[in-house]
Amino acid sequence: MAEAELAAPAQVRVVELGGRFAPQARERIQQYLQSFVSFEPVLGLLYSDVAGQGSWSIAAFGQQTVDELTRMYGSFGAAVCYKIDGLQAVIPQVAHIDELDSGVLDFSGNRLICMPPDQS
């Protein structure tokens, strides 16, 4: 029975975040995702601290990766599927989610930086 439960499709919980993308960042992300022809990608946002500033890189996840992350994080009650400004994103670094719940995401070089709402 436990094996059947593990094999069952994960219930996908999508959490809406209050942040938004700058128009040029949204366009760049959409072009990036559209460049994949061998699979239908889901936007991934990956946090890291670069030169003392937190920022996000973009990635393209396949559905199998999304399913595995959803199942793994869901097993301890965490969500990894989010909607930011109308775009679906998988964000596995749940400790940094609050940073995306307000402000405007824009590129600085190849990384997304979240600008506070009053600075956008």
Contacts in CASP RR format, 6 or more apart in sequence:
PFRMAT RR
TARGET T0000
AUTHOR 0000-0000-0000
METHOD contacts of the structure
MODEL  1
MAEAELAAPAQVRVVELGGRFAPQARERIQQYLQSFVSFEPVLGLLYSDV
AGQGSWSIAAFGQQTVDELTRMYGSFGAAVCYKIDGLQAVIPQVAHIDEL
DSGVLDFSGNRLICMPPDQS
6 71 0 8 1.000
9 67 0 8 1.000
10 67 0 8 1.000
10 70 0 8 1.000
10 71 0 8 1.000
10 74 0 8 1.000
12 70 0 8 1.000
12 81 0 8 1.000
13 74 0 8 1.000
13 79 0 8 1.000
13 81 0 8 1.000
14 79 0 8 1.000
14 81 0 8 1.000
14 82 0 8 1.000
14 83 0 8 1.000
14 88 0 8 1.000
15 79 0 8 1.000
15 81 0 8 1.000
15 82 0 8 1.000
15 83 0 8 1.000
15 97 0 8 1.000
16 82 0 8 1.000
16 83 0 8 1.000
17 82 0 8 1.000
17 83 0 8 1.000
17 84 0 8 1.000
17 97 0 8 1.000
17 100 0 8 1.000
17 101 0 8 1.000
18 84 0 8 1.000
18 85 0 8 1.000
18 100 0 8 1.000
18 101 0 8 1.000
18 102 0 8 1.000
18 103 0 8 1.000
19 84 0 8 1.000
19 85 0 8 1.000
19 100 0 8 1.000
19 101 0 8 1.000
19 102 0 8 1.000
19 103 0 8 1.000
19 104 0 8 1.000
19 105 0 8 1.000
19 114 0 8 1.000
20 84 0 8 1.000
20 85 0 8 1.000
20 103 0 8 1.000
20 104 0 8 1.000
20 105 0 8 1.000
21 29 0 8 1.000
21 84 0 8 1.000
21 85 0 8 1.000
21 87 0 8 1.000
21 104 0 8 1.000
21 105 0 8 1.000
21 106 0 8 1.000
22 104 0 8 1.000
22 105 0 8 1.000
22 106 0 8 1.000
22 107 0 8 1.000
22 120 0 8 1.000
24 106 0 8 1.000
24 107 0 8 1.000
25 105 0 8 1.000
25 106 0 8 1.000
25 107 0 8 1.000
25 112 0 8 1.000
26 85 0 8 1.000
26 87 0 8 1.000
28 107 0 8 1.000
29 43 0 8 1.000
29 58 0 8 1.000
29 87 0 8 1.000
32 58 0 8 1.000
32 60 0 8 1.000
33 41 0 8 1.000
33 43 0 8 1.000
33 60 0 8 1.000
36 60 0 8 1.000
39 62 0 8 1.000
39 63 0 8 1.000
40 62 0 8 1.000
40 63 0 8 1.000
41 60 0 8 1.000
41 61 0 8 1.000
41 62 0 8 1.000
42 60 0 8 1.000
42 61 0 8 1.000
42 62 0 8 1.000
42 63 0 8 1.000
42 66 0 8 1.000
42 88 0 8 1.000
42 89 0 8 1.000
42 90 0 8 1.000
43 58 0 8 1.000
43 59 0 8 1.000
43 60 0 8 1.000
43 61 0 8 1.000
43 87 0 8 1.000
43 88 0 8 1.000
43 89 0 8 1.000
43 90 0 8 1.000
44 58 0 8 1.000
44 59 0 8 1.000
44 60 0 8 1.000
44 61 0 8 1.000
44 89 0 8 1.000
44 90 0 8 1.000
44 91 0 8 1.000
45 56 0 8 1.000
45 57 0 8 1.000
45 58 0 8 1.000
45 59 0 8 1.000
45 89 0 8 1.000
45 90 0 8 1.000
45 91 0 8 1.000
45 100 0 8 1.000
45 112 0 8 1.000
46 56 0 8 1.000
46 57 0 8 1.000
46 58 0 8 1.000
46 59 0 8 1.000
46 91 0 8 1.000
46 92 0 8 1.000
46 93 0 8 1.000
47 54 0 8 1.000
47 55 0 8 1.000
47 56 0 8 1.000
47 91 0 8 1.000
47 93 0 8 1.000
47 96 0 8 1.000
47 99 0 8 1.000
48 54 0 8 1.000
48 55 0 8 1.000
48 56 0 8 1.000
48 57 0 8 1.000
49 55 0 8 1.000
50 111 0 8 1.000
53 113 0 8 1.000
54 99 0 8 1.000
54 113 0 8 1.000
55 108 0 8 1.000
55 111 0 8 1.000
55 112 0 8 1.000
55 113 0 8 1.000
56 100 0 8 1.000
56 105 0 8 1.000
56 111 0 8 1.000
56 112 0 8 1.000
56 113 0 8 1.000
56 114 0 8 1.000
57 110 0 8 1.000
57 111 0 8 1.000
57 112 0 8 1.000
58 112 0 8 1.000
61 69 0 8 1.000
61 90 0 8 1.000
65 90 0 8 1.000
66 81 0 8 1.000
66 90 0 8 1.000
69 80 0 8 1.000
69 90 0 8 1.000
69 92 0 8 1.000
70 80 0 8 1.000
70 81 0 8 1.000
73 79 0 8 1.000
73 80 0 8 1.000
73 92 0 8 1.000
73 94 0 8 1.000
74 80 0 8 1.000
78 94 0 8 1.000
79 94 0 8 1.000
80 90 0 8 1.000
80 91 0 8 1.000
80 92 0 8 1.000
80 94 0 8 1.000
81 88 0 8 1.000
81 89 0 8 1.000
81 90 0 8 1.000
82 88 0 8 1.000
82 89 0 8 1.000
82 90 0 8 1.000
82 91 0 8 1.000
82 97 0 8 1.000
82 100 0 8 1.000
83 89 0 8 1.000
84 100 0 8 1.000
84 105 0 8 1.000
91 97 0 8 1.000
91 100 0 8 1.000
99 114 0 8 1.000
100 114 0 8 1.000
102 116 0 8 1.000
102 117 0 8 1.000
103 114 0 8 1.000
103 115 0 8 1.000
103 116 0 8 1.000
103 117 0 8 1.000
103 120 0 8 1.000
104 114 0 8 1.000
104 115 0 8 1.000
104 117 0 8 1.000
104 120 0 8 1.000
105 112 0 8 1.000
105 113 0 8 1.000
105 114 0 8 1.000
105 115 0 8 1.000
106 112 0 8 1.000
106 113 0 8 1.000
106 115 0 8 1.000
106 120 0 8 1.000
107 113 0 8 1.000
END
